[in-house]
Every structure is written in C-alpha cells, then in structure tokens.
Amino acid sequence: MSLEEFYPMATVYVPSSTLPCALSTSSSSSSLVRRTANPHPNVWDYHFVQSLQSPYTDPCYGERVETLVAEIKAMLHGEGGLMITPSAYDTAWVARVPSIDGSARPQFPQTVQWILKNQLKDGSWGTESHFLLSDRLLATLSCVLALLKWKVGDLQVQQGIEFIKSNLEAIKDENDEDSLVTDFDIIFPSLLREAQYLDIELPLQPALCKSTPPKRQERLANMSREEIHGVPSPLLYSLEGIEDMVDWERIMDVRSQDGSFLSSPASIACVFMHTGDIKCLEFLNNVLTNFGTFVPCLYPVDLLERLLIVDNLVQLGIDRHFEKEIKEALDYVHRHWNERGIGWGRLNPIADLEITALGFRLLRLHRYNVSPAVFENFKDSNGHFVCSGAQFNKDVASMLSLYRASQLAFPGENILDEAKSFTSKYLKEALEKRETYSAWNNKQSLSEEIKYALENSWHASVPRVEAKRYCQVYRSDYTYLAKSVYKLPKVNNEKILELAKLDFQHYPGHPPKRDEECHHLVKNSEFPLLPFGRERPVECFFIVAAGTYEPQYAKCRFLFSKVACLNTVLDDMYDTYGTLDELKLFTEAVRRWDLSLTENLPDYMKLCYKIFYDIVHEVVLEAEKEQGRELLTFFRKGWEEYLMGYYEEAEWLACEYLPSLEEYIRNGIISIGQRILVVSGVLLMEGQILSQEALEQLDYPGRRVLTELNSIITRLADDIHTYKAEKARGELASSIECYMREHPGSTEEVAVNYMYSLLEPAVKELTWEFLKPEDSTVHIPFQCKKMLMEETRVTMVIFKEGDGFGISKTKIKDYIKDCLIEPLPL
C-alpha cells in the first residue's frame, strides 16, 4: 500500500532531504499541503454517544446495591447459612457409628433421621440440583448400608436398592476421571462387597464390576502399607475404602493435628469404629455441633472458602465494597501460610497445588509477603510441576491456577518463569488433546477458560471488561467435587451475582455518568476547531475509566481524559501537521509559558497553544486544591520535557535521521507522553495525598520507578505492534529500525524479540513497584499506584494487536462497547 492509499484524504508532505534541518519549509510557500494524522475517522459519532442511556437509572437500583452489600457482609461474617452443603455419603458413615455406651443404638441418631428425611424422589441420595451418577451411586449405597445396620427405613432401603439396580450399568458411560467422585474406584467396590455380604440383591457382574476392581488394585499396588502409615498420603481421605490394608494403631501416627484424616468425616468415622479413639469422637462431635443433623464431605474448608470468596469479589469487580472482609480473610490465610503450601483447611498435612497457587496469587495481589519458592514443593524429580495425589480430578485446573499465579512474578523469581513456561505448554497440549472437558459439573468445559487465559495475560487485560465477563460466567449454583458433589453457599450465590451486575451498571464509566464526563469534555471544548488531529474522546476516557471507575475519582477521570485528548492533538501536530520551524516556535512558547508570546505562531498553533495553556492550568489548579501545595513548577517542567521530546523526533524526521537504539529509547519514553498523563491523573485523585517524597518515589525522571516503567512499557508495546504502519507513513525512527541498523543482517523478528526481552523485565519491575509491601518511611497511597497500574494494563491491551488507539474500529471497539456502552442484563 502506498502512502497516498494509506492517507486517501491528504497529500503527503515529506521534508526535502536536500534542505538543512534548520531551514524553514513553510515560509517559502503559502500553498503547503500538510499531512493529516487522522486517516481513520472517529468511530464514535457525537450524536450516537449523546443518545446513550442506561436502563438502570432509577434510585431503587442504588438502594438495592446498598441492601445487598449489607446482606453479603452479614453472610461473610457468619450470620446464618451453611458454609458447605451436606454429604449424604459421609453422613451415612457417621450414622453407622454405634453408641459408646454399648447399646445397640447409633451414637449420632440425628444423622439417621437426616438420611430418612432426605432421600430424593428417584430413590437416590446426593446433591439434588446436580446429577452425577458416581455421586448418587456412592451416596445411595452408603445410605442403604447405614439404614440396614440399624434396621430402619425399609421403604427407603428398597427404593435405594432399586435406584442402584437400574443405574449400575450406566456408570460405565461416566467411567472416566472427570466423571467420578474422588476415590470412587477404591470405595465403591468395597461397599459392593459389603452389600454382597448382607445378601443385597444387586447385579454384580456389569461392566463396572469388571473394570473397577482392577483399577482399584492398580492404584493400591502403587501404594505400600509402609507409605500409608509412614507419611500423610491421599488415601487418608478414604480409609473406609481400604480397611483391609490399614493397621489401626499405626494409622494414628499420620493423622492431622485436629484429630482428623484429611478432614474426611467418613474416614474419621471408620477409624473411630475400629479404634474408639477419643480424638476422632471429639472431631465428629465438633462437626455435628456446627452442622446439626448431617456432615459435609470436607471439614474444615476454612482456607479454601476464604480464598474463593475473595477471588470472586475481586474478579466480579465489587471488592471495594468489602475491603475489611477481604483483609480479614487474607490475614487469616497468611497466618496459616507455610513454605510447603496449603490445603483446603489450615491443618491439612498435604498441600494442594490449585489452592496454593490461588492463595499465592491473591496474597501477592494484596501485597502480602509470600515467596514463590513454595512451588518447588510441587516439582517432581524431572523438574516438572505436578499435582499432589490429593488433587480431586483437577490436574488441568491446578495448572491453570499456577499459570495465573506465575504472571505476578517479580524480578529474579525464576521459579515463576519456569511455572509460566511449563503451564503454558501443558495447557496448550491439554486443549489439543481435549483433556479440558469436565463432565461432572453440568457438562462444564474448562476449554474456553483456558483459551481466554492464554490469550489474555493479567498485565494486558481491561479490568472492567474482566469484571463484566466474570459476571457472565459466574454461576451461583456452582458445585465442587470431592467424595460428593458439594456447594459452598458463601462463595457462589445469587446475592453476590446480583450485586456484581447492579454495580457494573452503576459504576461511573457507564451511561449516563459516562456521557456526562466523556461527551462534555470534547463537545464543549475547542478541540474540534483545530484543522488536524485524531478525535478520540471515548478512547481517552476508556483508558482511565476501564480501571479507575470508583465514584470518588470522577474529577480524575474527567481531567485525565482532557489531558489525553490534548496529548493526542500535540502528538499529531508534532508528528505530521506542523513544520519544523513552526514546531520550534511552539516549543519555545511553551518553555516561556506566556500566552501573550504567541504572536509569531500560525493561527492553528495559536488556538492549539490556548487549548494547551487552559487545560494545563485547569489541571494544575485542581491538583493544587487536592494536594494542598504549589504544583505549577512541577507541571511546567514535565510539559516542557515532554514537548522537547516531541521536537527532537520532529528534527529526526525532517533530517531523515535514524538515532541509535539507546538514543531513541531515552527520548521515546519521554515523547510517549505517559508520564505527564498518569501523574496528572494521580495528583487529581480525591483523598489521595502525596508528599513530595512520595511523589518522587512514584515519579522521578530517569529512575526506574512507576511512571518511568509505565513509559518504557508503553513505548516498547507501541513500537512492537505499530512500527510497520509508522514506517509505511514515512516515520523512520522506531526501536525496531534502530536495532536492525545497529545489528546489520538481523531480521525484524529478531529485533521484535529483542524488544520483548526489554519489555518483560520492565513489566516485572512495575509489578514489584506496584505490589511490594509498603515502604515504612515513604507512604505512596495504594490507590495512586493502582490507578497507574490499571492504566498500564489498558494501554497494553490497546497496543496488543496494533494501534488500537488510532484505529479503534478494531478489537478495541469491542472492549469499549463492553466497558462503556453495552449494559449487562440483570
């Protein structure tokens, strides 16, 4: 494509290489035709933007939000409701325990009554809302055996046996790892033998009975008796399925501190019936004190539940409503964090990779001091990451959790680099082999989740769009899998989902609030009077509103967007429209900082200077009000440095000069304009006061602190994905071109890879600056760092597949629609 084709509405002006750079190319001809920076028109028509209306403006929606927040807080503080749903299978094992007084009665008669009252209509027992045949067969046979032991419930027993008879053959269709409850292949054959011993008439020769015992033998053959009794092993969770292998005295050496065996009520009930151990009885008494008439399949789940709650609140974008609750939950997890990893409960002797990775990610995101060295415990002798044997049919899910955790690497954390490389390959292979299909949870598939995670890293994702997407995939009836299908009602419920959806509609980036902030900033300004430049008001607003959306930061969003629009105009003027002489005059006028010193400027520059002068002073005035000190000197210096960077690039273009890579990057991190943009936003955040020392820790030119790293990342991300388009329109200098000139014979691919080798460490450094524990001597408000980090993430998305800012009719248009325009149905 020629330059004329690329810019169909303009003739291209290119400075003559025969002219010295210091000479004017504009004074000699009044007929100069200038380049335009706007070959791609504004995607968002003003009338279209103005017409947008939110369907959720009624005050009752805001009142409902407040009500939901209060109700969810009460729930999280333990007021009413279950933490985990009943397990018919485990309840039946506890129901078998005979009275300790020696009478022929159950020790826990309430559990027998629960079984009698909770048979389902089809004759089975289990989780009524989710049908998984292995869950129903295991629970039903267990309940039948418990009722037979106490010679009660003849009708329920008969109905249960009929269910087993009619469904036993069908289990072969679910006879795969993802369709079976934990240790089904070990436990169910032992229950069948017990049923046979009691002369229960069951078809004992179906395909299941031919296939399951060999599987059981194969698993147990790999586990010696010494291993079972010597160290905590996953089989402690299912001791009731291997009674013939257990030495009941020695098994006490490997139980948990709370007296349990991997938190399994069924396993503990079995051990108690063999040993009469008082700690086992105390544990069962404690569980029933908490749940009344039944027991769950796991108890306690204190770490898992807290982490899942926090993860949901964060991913749904409603965490700001529950800061106290989140801190309490993560403080609890951190107190029980240890170097071997964590499990679903604080006293679990076997660590779980998925839960450990989730805990690491959430603790790090909330700036707790946790070391990734914990993941060394999940590597085998070949250096491969593996799930422990206690994993519940979730190897792929564990690797996905580890992959997400690995993205929060700090500089020098090689173990996380290894984890990212390993899990990326593992997950891609799992997709190719179709190993991500999960049949047990309403035929839910992990495939889409994995694809999305691999394509959208945490550092290059749009926070508000992520929240909207999670609202769409969050399931209030989500179930988990252990020896039973179970739910965690405080983790997944209708109230949390309703709040997230309402909150998304009401957040200030959505119509009509968005219309008030975004549309007003351009329509009532003088930007449209300029004869050049890209009109990108919605895109400018999107950059900040997609991450900093809280109500109190409306002024920050509004003025950030104004500065971003100003930056766009200045970029286009220096890059394409202005001649070198004109730009020199404009730059000098800025350095002298006097509106009256613009007489020699062309008319368009006079208008541009006035817009510039007015916006800068508006920002300074508001920032000084917010921060309570003089800031004009600081802003003047920043703007002067920024425009000098632009002018240097204009000189390169006029002289057709290609700088060294070092020279280019040094100037490029100034001319990208990010520093003055994000600092303007940070200093305008309501209630976030930065001392001079804190401001220097956040922003100090030439030192790799937050603003400098943001600028480096943006510059490199921009170059990597836009250098071809910029080269096509005559701009010679880019990091790619500079590298290839310094390394003769190198390809564009090599140059791009080199830029990635600079980009990735900068991303890690920024992650460290953002998430490191707070310096006790200089306090930088976390919301200021968060605003800067979120802006970086959105910017990386914009340049992910090209110039998404200049050509926003591409995928960025969809992001903007998702974030700012299209409502989320309630």
N, C-alpha and C positions, 0 to 999 in steps of 0.2 A: 504494500500500500504506500502510495506517495504521500508527501506532506500535504499536498493540496487535497487529496482524497480524505486524509485524516482530519483536516480542518476545512470542510466543504464551504463554510460561510466566510472564509477570510483568505486573503493573500498573505503568504508567509514573508516576514521581514527577517533577513539574516544579515548581520553586520558584515561589511566587506573586509576580507582578510588583508586587503592592501592598505587599509587605513590604520594609523596608530590608534591605540585604545583611548588615548586622551582626547582625540578629536571628536567633535560633535557630528552625529549623523542626522540630526534633526533640524539644525539651524539652516542648513543649505536647501531644504526643500519643505515647502508647506503641504506638499501632496503625499507625504509619507503615509503609507498604509501599514497599520500596526497588526501584530499578531493578536489573536484572542486566546484567552486561557479557557474559554468555555465552549469547546466543540460539542459537549454533551449538555443539553438543556436541563434546567431544574426539573426533577422528577415530580415534585410535589407542588401542584398548582395552588396558588394562594386561595382561590375560591373553594377548592376541594378541602384544604386544610381548615378553612374557616367553617365549613359546613359540618365538620365532625362533631358529634355529640355523644356523650356517654349515656347509656341507658340506665346507669346506676347513680343518679344524682340525688335521689330522694334522701332526706336526712335519716330515714328509718334504716338505711343500709349502714350508715356510720354508727348508729346506735346499736345495731346488731353486731358490728365489729367489736364494740366495747363489751357487750354482753358475752360474746364468745371468748374474748381474751380472759375475762374474769372466770368463766367456767373452766377453761382449759388450765388456767393457773391452779384452780382448786383441785382439778383432777391430777395434775402433776405433783401437787403436794400431798397426794394420797387420800383425798376426801372422796370416798365411795368408789365403787367399781373394782373389777379384778385387774391384777397385773398380768395374769396369764390364764388362759381358759382351761377347763377340766380335761383330764386324760382318762377316758374310760378304761383303757388298758392298765395304767398304773393304779387307778382307784381299785380295780378288781384285785390286784396283787395285795394291796393294803387290806382289802376286805378279807382276804384269806387268813390274816394273822389271828391266831387263836388267843383267847383271853389269857392274861398272865396269871390269873387266879386258878387256872387248871380246869375251869368249867368248859363245857362244850359249847361255847359261845364265841362270837367274834370279839376281838379286842376293840375294834372300831365299828360298832354296829351301824353308825350313821353312813358309813361307806356302802354297806349292803343295801340300805334303804335308797341311797342315791342311785345305785345300779337298777334297782327295781323301778324307780320312777323315771329313768332317763333312757329307756330303750326307744329306738326310733321306729317309725311306722313300718319300715320294711323288715323289722326283726333284728336289725343290727344295732351296735353301739359305735359311737365315734363322733366326729365333728359334723353336725348336721348340714352346715352350709357348704361344705366342700367334700365331695365324694372321692376318696382314694381307696381302691379296693384293698390294698395291703393294710391300710389303716383300719378299715372296717373288719376285715377277717381277724386280724390280730386282737383288736379290742373285743370283738364279739366272742371269740373262743375263750379269751381270758375271763370275760364276764360270766359266760356259761359255766366255766370250771369253778369260779368263786361261788355262784349260786348253788351248784351241785354240792359243794363242800358243806354248805350249811342247810341243804335240803329245803330251800325256799324257792318261790318263783317258778313253779312247774311250767306255767304257760309261757313265761318269758324264756325259759330254757328251751322249750320246744320251738318257739319262734326263732330263737337264735340259731339252733341247730339247722332249721330249715333254710335260713339265710346262708349258712356256711355251705350246706349241701348244694344249693343252687348256684353258688358263686365260686366254688373252689376251682373248678375247671378254668374259669375266666381269668384267674390270676396269671396264667401263662402269657396273656396279652400284655401284662404290665410287668413281666418278669425281667426288668432292666433296672439299672442302678438308680435312675431318677424317679422311678415309679414305686419304689419300695421304701417303706419307713425304715429307720435305722435298725440294722441288725435283724431285719425280718428273716433272712436266710438262716440265722442262728436260733432265733427264738421260736419261730412258728413250728419247725419240726419237733422241738421238744414239747410244745403244747399238744401237737398231734399225737405224740407218743403217750402223753398223759391222758388224752381223750380216749385213745385206744385201750389203755389200761382200765378206764372206767366203763368200757363197753359202750361208748357213744357211737352210734352207727353213722360213720362218715365214709365217703368214698375215698379210700386211702391209696388208690392207685392212679390218680390222674397225673397229667404231665408234671404238675407241681411237685408231687411227692417223688417223682423220678429224678427231677432236676435239683430240687433244693438241698436234700441231704448231701450230695456230692459237693455242692458249693459250700455247705457248712463244714464238711470235712476238709476241704481245701483251705479254707480260712483258718481253721483251728490247727491244721497241720503246720502252719507257719508261725504258730504261737506256742512256745513250750510252756510247760507248767511253771518252770522257774521264772519265765518272763511275766506270767500272770501274777505271781506272788512276790516277785523281786522289785519291780518298779511299777508305778502307776501306768496302766495301759488302757486303751479304749474299751477293752472288754469289761472293765469295771462297771461300765454303764449298763451292761446287760448280763450280769452274773446269773440271773434267773434262767438264762438260756444255756448255761454251761455248768449246771450244778454238779454233773459227774466229774468235772475237771478241778473243782475248787477244793482246796484244803482250807476249811473254815476257820482254823486257828491262825494260819499264816496270812490269810487274806486281810486280817486286821492291820497288818503292817503297812498296807498301801492305801488305806482309806484317807479321806480328806480330813482337814482339821476340824470341820464341823460335824464329823461322825458319819458323813455320807460317802457314797461311792459314785463319784462323778455326778452328784446332785440328782440321782435317779431314785425316786420313791419306790419303784418296783424292785430294783436291785437291792435297796436297803431292806425292804420288807422280806425279801428272800433270805438275806443274810441273817436278819433277826430270827426268822423261823428256824434257822439252823443253829444259831449260837445263843440266842437270848441276850445278846449284848445290850447293855443299858443305854449306851450312846446311840445305838440305832433306834431304840424305842424313843429316846428323847427327841431325836430328829423327826421321827414320824409324828409325835405329839405336837411338835412345833409347826409342822406343815399343816396339820389339821386345825390347829389353833388359828392359823392365818386364813384357811380356806373353808373351814366348817365341815362340809359333808363329802368333799372329794379332794383329790390331789392332782397336781399337774404332772406333765412328763419331765419337767426340769424345775428344780428349786434349790437355791435362789437363781434368778436371772438378773441380778442387780446391775452388773456391768453392761450386759447386752442391752437390756431395756433402756438404760440411761443413754447409751451411745446412739441407739436407733432413734430415740426421741429427739436428741439434739440434731442428729443428721437430717431428720425430716423437717424440723423447724428451720434449719439453715437452708436446705435445698428448696423449700417452699417459699423462702424469702420473707418469713414472718418472725425471724429470730429477734428482731429489735424489740418485739413486744414481751420477750421472755428472757431478758438479759440476766436477771437474778437467778431464775430457774436453771438456765444453761450453765451459769458459773457454778452453782451448787452441784449440778450433775457432773460436770467435768472435774471439779475439785475432788469429788468422791472417786471418780475413775483414776485420777492422778495419784491419789493416796494409795491406791491398790495396784498401780502400775509397777511392773518389775522387769528386770532385764531378760527374763525368759519369755515374756509375752503374757497375755491374759486370755481367759476363757469367758464363758457366759456368766460365771459367778466369781466373786472375789477370792474364793478359796479353792477354785478348780486347780488340781495339780497338773493338768495337761493344758497347754496353751493352744489357742485356736488361731490359725493364720488370718482368716477373714476378720475376726473380731479384733485381733491385734492390729491389723492394718487399718481398720476403721478407727480404732482408738488413737493410733498414731496420727492419722490424718486430721481428726477433729481436735486433738490436743495441740497439734502444731498450728492449725488454723487459728486457734485461740491463744497462741503464744505461750504455751506451757513448754517447759524444758524437757524434751524427750529425745532420746538418741535412737537413730535408725539401726544401731548395732543389734537391736533386738531381733532383726530379721536374719541375722546369722544363724539363729536357732532353727530356722526353717529351711536350711540348706542340707542336702544330702552329701555323701562322700564325693560325689562328682561336681559339687558346687551348684547343683540345680535347686531351685526353690521347690519345696514340696509341702503339701498339706499334711498335717499330722493325722494319724489314724482315727482321731476323734472327730474328724470332719464328717458332717452329716450330708453325704451325697452332694457336695458343693465344691468340688475342686475348681471348676471354672469360675464360680462366684468368688472364691478365695483369691484367685489370680487377678480377677477384675478389681477386687478391693486393694490388693497390693499394687496394681498398676496405678490406681488413683492416688495412693499414698506416695508412690515414687515421684510424682510430679511436684511435690513440695520439697524438693532437695535443696539444701544449702550448699555453698561451695565446699568441695573436698569430701562430700559424702558419697564415696564410691559405691557403697553397698546399694544406695538407691539408684545409681546409674545402672548397676548390674540388674537390679529388680526391674527397672523400666525396660531394659533391653530384653530380658528373659520373658517377662509377662507379655510384652508386645508380640513377640514371636509366638508364644504359647496361645494367646487369644486369637491371633490370625489363623493359626493351624486348627484351633478348635472350631472356628467358623467354617473353614474349608471342609473339615470332617463332620460337620453338623453335630458337634458334641455339645451344643449350647441349647438343645431342646430340652425343656423341663416339663415333663408330663404331669407332675404331681400337683402343680398349683394352677388348676383350671387351664391346663394346656398352655401355660405362660412360656414365652420364649425369651431367653437371655440374648438372643442374636442381635436384636435391634439395639439393646442397651450397650452391648459390646461394640458394635459398629459405631454408634454415636460417640462412645468414649474414645475410641481410637481416632476418630476424625476431629474431635473437639477437645483439645487439651484444656486443662484448667486455666492456663495462662492466656489462652486465645478463645475466650468464651464470653458471652454477654450476660452479666449477672441476672438482669431482669427477664431476659428471654429464657434463661435456665430455670428460673422460678416458674415461669408460665408453663414450660414444658413439663416440669415435675408435677405441677398441678394436674396435668393431663394424664400422667402415668401413675400417679399416686393412687393407691387402692385402699379404701377404708376397710375392706374386708380381707386384706392380705393375710395369708397364712404361712406358717413356717413348718419345717419338718424335722422331727426327731423320731422317737418311737411312736409318736402320734402326730397327727396334723394339729397344730395349735395356733392360737392367735395371741397377740399382745395388744390388748384394747387401748392402752395408753399410747401406743406407738402409732397404730392405724385406727382411725375412727372418723366419723362423719364431721364432727365439730372442727377438727384440725383442717380438713379439706375445705369446708365451707368458709372458714376464716381466711385461708390462703386465697381462695377465689375472690372473696369480697375485698380483701386487702389489695389484690392486684388491680381491681377496678378503681379503687380509691387512691392509689398511690399517685403522687403529683405529676408523674410523667404521662398520665392518661387523660384523654379528653374529659371534661373541658379544661382542667387545670393546665394541661399541656398547651392547649390553644391559647390560653391567656399569656403564658410565658413565652412560647416559641413564636407564634404568629405575630404578636405585638412587637417583638424586638426588631423585626425587619420591616413590616408594613409601615410602621410609623417612624422609620429611620430614613436616612438619606442614602443608604446603600444602593437602592435601585436607580438613583440618579447618575451613578458612575457608568461610563460607557464601556466598561470591561469587567472582567471578573466573574467567577462562578457564584451563582446564588445557591447556597447550601444551608439555609437556616435550620431546616429539620435535621439534617445530618449533624450540624454543630450541636444542636440540642441533644440529639441522641447520644453523642459521645459522652456527655456528662450524666444525662438523666437515666441512662441504662444501668448505671452503677451507683450513683448518688441520688436516690429517689426519695429520701426521707422528707417529710413535710417542712421541717425547720430549715432546710437548705434551699428554699425557693430562690432567695436572692443570689446565692452562689450559682445555681443553675442558670438563672437569667443572665447574669453578667459574664459568666464563663462563656455562654453561647454568643454573647455580643463580641467578646474578645476573639473567639474562634472565627466568627464571621469577618472581623477586622483582619485577623491573620490571613484568611483566605484572600481577601482583597489585596493586601500588601504582597503576598506571595505571587499573585497573578501580575501585579504591577511590576515587580522586580524581575520576575521570570520571563514575561512575554510582552507586556504593553509599553513600558517605559523605555526611552533611550538611555544610554549610559550617562549622558550629560544631565538629563532630567533627573535621573536617579541620584546622581551626585548632589544636585541641588536639594532634593528632597531629604536625603540623608543628613546633609549639613543643617537643614532647617530643624530637623528633629534633634540634632545634637545641641542646637542653640535654644531649643524649647521655647519658642516665641511665636505666637500666632500671627504677629504683625510682620514677621520676616519671611513672608511667602510671596512677595510681590513678583519675583522673577520666575515663579513656578507657572507652568501652563495651567489653564483653567481646571482641567480634570484633577491635577495634583493639588490645587488649592482646595477643592472640595474634599479630596481624599485626606489632606492634612487636617482640615477642620473636623472631619469624622473621627480621625485618629486622635486628635487633641481632646475632643469632647469625651470620647469613650474612655481614654486613659484617665482623665481627671475624674470622671464618674466613678471608675473602679477605685482610684486612689482615695477619693472622698469616703466611699462606703467601707473600704478596708481600714482606713484610719478610725472610723467610727467603731468598727468591730474590734480592732486590736488596741485602740486607745493610745496610739503613738504616731509620730510622723513617719510616713512611708513614701512620700513623693520622690525623695532622693533614691531610694531603693528601686522604685519602678522606673524612674528615668534611666538609671544605669542599665537595667535589664532590657528596656526597649532599645536603647542606643546600641547595645551589644548585638541584639537580635537583628536590627536593620543593617548594621555593619556586616554581619554575616551574609545577609541577602546581597548587599552591594558587592562584596568580594566575589560571589558567584556570578553576578552580572558582569563583572570585569572578566572573569574566566570565559564566559560565553562570548563576550564581544571580541576578545583576543583569540578565541578558539584555543584556549589554554587548558591542558589536562594536568591537574595537580598530582602530586604524589598521593598515595593512599593515606598516609598519615596526615598530610595537609588537608585532604578532602574530609576525612572523618572529624578532625579537630574543628573545622568550620561547619561541617554538616550537622553536628549535634547542637550548634547554635542556631543555624538557619532553619532547622526543622520547626522551631518555634514552640516546642513543647514546654520549655522552662517557664517562659513568661505566661503561658496559658495556664498551666497547672498551679503555679504559685498564685496567680490571680484568684483561682478557684479556692485554694486552701485558705488564703487570708480573708476570704469572704464567708467562711462557714460560721454560721451563728453559734456562739457559745464556745468556739474553739480558739483559745488564746495561745499564741506562740510568742514566747520571749525571743529576744534577739539571738540568744544562744541556740534555742530550739529551731529557729528559722535557718540558722547556719548549718545545723545538723541535717535539716531537711533539704536545704538548697544552698549549695556553695559551688560556684562555677569552677570547673577544673578538678573537682574532687568527686570520687565515685560515690555520691550519696543519692538520695531518692530521685531528685529531679534530673541529675546528670545521667543516672541509669535509665530513667524513663526516656530521655532524649536519645541515648545510644540505641536503645531497643527500637524506638520508633524509626530512627534514621536507617538502621540496618533492615528492619522489616519492610520499610518503604522501598529501599533500593532493591532488595531481593526480588520483590514482586512487581516493580514498576519500571525497572531500568530499560527494558525493551521498548516500552511505549515512549519513555522520555528520549531515548536515543532516536526513535523514529521522528520526533518533532524537533530534532536538532540540538538537544541538550547533550553535550559531550561528557560532562563530568558525572560520574556515579562511582560508587565504591567498586562495582564490578569492572568498569572500564579502567579505573585506576589500577586495580590489582593486575589485570591482564597486561597492561603496559609495563608494569614493574616485573612481570614474570612472563617474558616472551615465550610463546608456544603453548601457554596454558589455555584451556577451554573455558567457556562460560560456566560449564558445570563445575569445574574445579574452583573457579572464582566464587560461585554461589556457595559451594560447600565451605569455603574458607570464611565467608561472611557468617554462615551458620555457626562456625567454630568460635566466632566472636560474639554472636548473639546469645548462644546458650549459656555461657558463663555470666553474661550480664543479667540474664533472666534469673539465674540462681542468686546472684548478688542482690538483685532487687527483692527477691523472695526473702532473703535473710534480713535485709533492712526493714522490710515490712513486718515480718513475723518474729523477729528476735525479741527476747524478753526485754522489757523497758529498761533503759539506762536510768539508774537511780539518781544521776547527777543532772541530766538534762531531760526534761519531760516533753516529748512530742505527742500531742493528742492523737490517739489512735485513729479517730475519725478522719484526721487530716491525711495520715498515711494511707488509710483505706480509700479515700477519695482518689488519691494519686494512683494507687494500685489498680483500682477498678477502671480508671481512665486508660491505663496502660493495657489492660486486658481487652477493652473495647477497641482500642486503636490497633492492636494486633489482629483482631478479627477483621477490621476494615481493610487491612493490607494482606489478609490471608491469601486471597486469590487474585490479587491485582490492586488497582487503585479504586477501592470501593467508595472512596470519598468523591473523587472526580467523576466516576462513572457509577453512581449509586443505583442505577436501574438493574444492577446485577443482584447477587445474593443479599447484599446489604439492604436492598429494598425490602426483602422478606423479613430481615431482622428488625427493621424499623417498623414495619407493619405489625409484627408480633409484639414489639415492645411498646409502641406508642399509639397504634391506631385500632387494631382489631381487638375487641373485648373478649374476655374469657367467659363463655356461657356459665351461668350458675347452675 
